[in-house]
Amino acid sequence: MKKNVLIIGAGGVAKVVAHKCAQHNDELGNIVIASRSIAKCQAIIDSVKAKGSLKVPAELKAYALNALDVEATKALIRDTQSQIVINVGSAFLNMSVLRACIDTGAAYLDTAIHEEPNKICETPPWYGNYEWKHLEECQAKKITAILGVGFDPGVVNAYAALAQKQHFDKIDSIDILDVNAGSHGKYFATNFDPEINFREFTGQVWSWQNGQWTSNKMFEVKRTDDLPVVGTQNLYLTGHDEIHSLSKNLDVPNIRFWMSFGDHYINVFTVLKNLGLLSEQPVRTAEGLEVVPLKVVKAVLPDPASLAPNYTGKTCIGDLVKGTKDGQPRELFIYNVADHEEAYAETDSQGISYTAGVPPVAAALLIARGEWDAERMVNVEELPPEPFLHLLDNMGLPTRIKDANGDRPWDQ
């Protein structure tokens, strides 16, 4: 049974992970938080202590770490006897942290596909460019590596697996709908790392349609849905991590990801993009300074973690699944609704961080219990969804199903 958790990263998602690990430290053991800024790590520890999140008395420790340094990460894993590593730092760190886990035997979890700073919206399937190259090595060394175990990707992958396992004989389409109907009160801000956020939208939008990869431009394809709690929302076809694994692991011809955006966000994004300020390529100023425009934009925007105290409203994220069951057409929506203010009251974080941070802790618990200790590299849809969703129900992210028979908890 694995225990002792190393959290890599010190942003809003890492804060949620720390609080949730603390709430279950009787099973997860010691908790260590590491990032380049030890001050940010200590601030998270202070928040955990202030909220009284520790289930049993324990010492939380903070470390300064450049997680791109594989040898330093390996040394920290060994020195702290961490058997589970939750990587919620930048997606630029994935391959370095994964390498450290493979070399030390620690279980690895992340919430997004690896990215390289000078590349965006890479050729699908994106996982094949990075993480999946280590499938055979993880299998041979019996390394548990669970990829993309946030909410989306992550929980929505489990929703897809649940739909296929329990509700459909054949699935024709999965449309993942991601709505944030909250308000942070700022003129303009992103809900997580602006650099990663913008990179999702500045290149091609890849979706899986009619059994093949299809390319569109951002904000080119729009739909409008009336969703539980958050009401009528405009959503846009967007490329996203989970499509790259679901298209491989599930026999479904159409898998798309849709995200809600307000007109103000689209207008500001369009101006920034047209001015070249969202470019990941370096430019030189008249003074001879070399800068990356996207990093400059990130530097002047609000820190996503700073949005939490004044965030109001709710999120609604789920899978709209269509297909057949017992020869009859069927449609259902498997979803979760989260509340920004409730998330802040519990973890000092806003709802987007909460939805991303709770699932990897649920996965860590399942590894500790042996239920998800796969001893190989997997995406979430390759694992049994039921224990994961049951845990999430009890950890603050309950799942519901809406179909022709009404709206109800997923296991009723």
Buried (B, 14 or more C-beta within 10 A) or exposed (E): EBBBBBBBBBBBBBBBBBBBBBBBBEBBBBBBBBBBEBEBBBBBBEBBEEBEBBBEEBEBBBBBBEBBEBEBBBBBBBEBEBBBBBBBBBBBBBBBBBBBBBBBBBBBBBBBBBBEBEEBBBEBBBBBBBBBEBBEBBEEEEBBBBBBBBBBBBBBBBBBBBBBEEBBEEBBBBBBBBBBBBEBEEEBBBBBBBBBBBBBBBBBBBBBBEEEBBEBEBBEBEBEBEBBBBEEBBBBBBBBBBBBBBBBBBEBBBBBBBBBBEEEEBEEBEEBBEEEBBBBEBEEEEEEEEEBBBEEBBEEBBEBBEBBEBBBBBBBBBBBBBBEBEEEEBBBBBBBBBBBBEBBEBBBBBBBBBBBBBBBBBBBBBBBBEBBBBEBBBBBBBBBBBBBBBBBBEBBBBBBBBBEEEEEEBEE
